[in-house]
Amino acid sequence: MMHYDYYGATGSIWGLLLNIILILLVVWVAVTLLNRSNFVGSGNNERLARVEKDVEDIKKMVQDIKEKLDEI
């Protein structure tokens, strides 16, 4: 019969350390992938600031076009 104790099925502290290292590796990979995909708030804030600036530029261009059409 297999003995399962605090350290898991391996029965040693090395098995526990290996499990912890694997969990940390998976978390690190997930965080890295999320950062690269700009899912984190800082990337979205920068993108939002660029979109807001573009919207303001478009509003200004539309206003200029409207004024030129009124002159004609």
N, C-alpha and C positions, 0 to 999 in steps of 0.2 A: 504494500500500500504506500502511495506517495505521501510525503509529509509536506504540508503547506504551512509555513510559518510567516512571521512578519516580513521576511525578505522576499517572499514570493516562491515560485516553484523552484528556483535555482538553489535556494537554501544558503546563500552567502551574501555578504555585504557587497561583493563585486557585482552581483546581479542587480541589486538595488541601485548602485551607482550607475550601471549601464542603463537601467530604465530611466533614471533621472536625466542622464545625458541625452538619451533619445527624445524624451519629452521636450527638453530645452531646444534641441535641434529642430524639431518640428515647429515649435513656436517661433523660433528665429526665422525659419524659412517663410512661414506665413506672414510675419510682420514685414519681412523684406519684400515679398511679392505685393503686399498691400501698399507699401510705400512707392514702389515702382509704378503702380497703376494709378497713382494720384488719388487714391481713395481716402487718404488721410486729410484732415481739415486744412493743413497749410497749403497743400497743392490746390485744393478747391478754392481757397481764399484768393490765391494768386490768379487763378482762372476767372473767378468772379470779378476781380478788379479789372482784368483786361476786357471782359465783356461789358462792364459798366462804362469803361472808357470808350469802347467802340460805340455803345449806344449814344453817349453824349456827342461823339463826333458825327454820327448819323443824324441826330437831331439838329445839330448846327448846319449840316449840309442841306437838310430839308428846309430849314428856315431860310438859308441863302437862296435856294432855288425858288421858294415861295416869294421872296422879295423881288427876285428878278422877273418872275412871271407877273407880279403886280405892276412892275414898271412897264412891261410890254402892254 
